[in-house]
């Protein structure tokens, strides 16, 4: 995944550190909290502190990296308890929700397609019990990502 030109990297990377916030945003959005101010208030003091801490170094690359890492976490988590009969429908629903939930953040949606093979690998590495590779091929995953981004 891309990094900012002036990214401090490692433990100081804004994209890496803010992705748990976007996982929270995703969960709030999926549960019906869609107003941006309600979401910001629901993030709490810890989330607000993280946003303030990284506010000066955030770029499109940071938000994109953060959004993609959040998508990896959410798909991995959802696939573990999901419906194996229709993994494509479950994945599509998750990606559509992520697209809508993250629309107010300046991330590049086309990066979802650009990094789809890497995302597929990350999901399988970080969430080996998700069964993603057993239920869905990399090609099908990329196809769904293209549909979400460009469809």
N, C-alpha and C positions, 0 to 999 in steps of 0.2 A: 504494500500500500504506500501511497505517496506520503511524503512528509513536507513540512514547510521548509523553505530555504533557511530560515533562522530557527528551526526546531531545536530545542535543547536536547531532545531525545530521551530515551530511557525513562527513568522515574519522573522526569519533569515534563514529559510530553503531554500537551493539553488534550490531544485526541485520545490518547490512552487513558488518561485520568477522567475524562468527561463521559466516556461511554456508559458507565453505570447510571449516570443522570439520564441518558437517553433511553436506557432500559426502563427506568422509572417512568419517563414520559410515555413510552410505548404502553406500559401496563396501565397507566392512567387513561390514556386515550382509548385503549381497548375496553376498559371498564366503563366508558361513557363520559369521562371528563375530557371534553374537547376544547373548551375555552382556554386560550393561552394563558390568561391571568389565573384562572383556577388551577391550571397545571403548575404554573410558577409558584403559587402559594402552597400547593400540595408537596412540592419538593422539599420543603422544610429548610431549617437553618443550615444543615450540612450541605445540602445541594446548592443553596444560595452562596455559601462560603466558597465552594468549589468553582462556581461560575465567576465569582468576583476574583478569585485567585488567578484564574487563567484568562480573564477578560482581555488583558493587554496583548496576549500572544495568539489569539484565536484568528485563524484564517479559514478560507474555504477548505483547504487541505485538512485542517484540524477537525472541522465539523464532519467532513466526509469520512475521515478515518474513524472518528467516534461513532458515526451512524453505522458504518459497516461492521465495526466490532460489536455494537449493540445488536445488530441483526444476527450476527453469529451466535451471540449468547441466547437470544430469544428463540431462534430456530432450533438450536441445540436443546434448550429447555423444553420447548413445546413438542418436539419430536419424541422425547422420552415418554410422554404420556399421551401421545396422539393416536389418531385413528389410522392404523396401518392399511386399511382397505382403500383409502384414497389419499396417499401422501402428497400428491400433486395439488389437490384442492386445499389441503391444510397449509402447505407451503405458500401457495398463492394468496390465501387469506392472510397469512402472517406478513407476507411482503407488501400486500396492499395496505394493511394497517400501518406498517412501518413507514411506507411512503407518505401516507396521510398524516401520521403523527409527527413526522420529522419535517414536514413541508415548511414550517416557520423557521427552521434552522437553515443557514446557508450552506447546505451540503450539495454535492453534485450527484444527482440521481443517476446520470449515465455511468458513474463509477460502479454502480451495482452490476452493470453488464461487464464493464472493463475488468473488474476484479472477481467476477462470478466463479471462475475456476479456483482461485485462491480462497474464496469464502467457503466453497464446498470442502476443500481440504482442511481449512481451519475448523469447520464444524465437526468433521470426522476426527480430527486430532484432539480438539478440546472437549468434545462430547462424544466419546466413542460408544457410549450406550444408547445414543439417539437412534441408531439404526438407519440413519439417512442413506448411507451407501447401499444398504441392503434393500431399501424400498424405492430408491430414486437414483438414476444414473446421473453422472456429472453433466452429460449432454442435456438431459431433461431439466436439470437445475438451471443451466445457462439459458435454456429456452424460456423458462418461467421468468427469470430475471429480465430477459429482453422484453417479454410481454408486459411486465410491470413498468419498465422504464420507458418503453416506446409505444406501447399499445393503447 
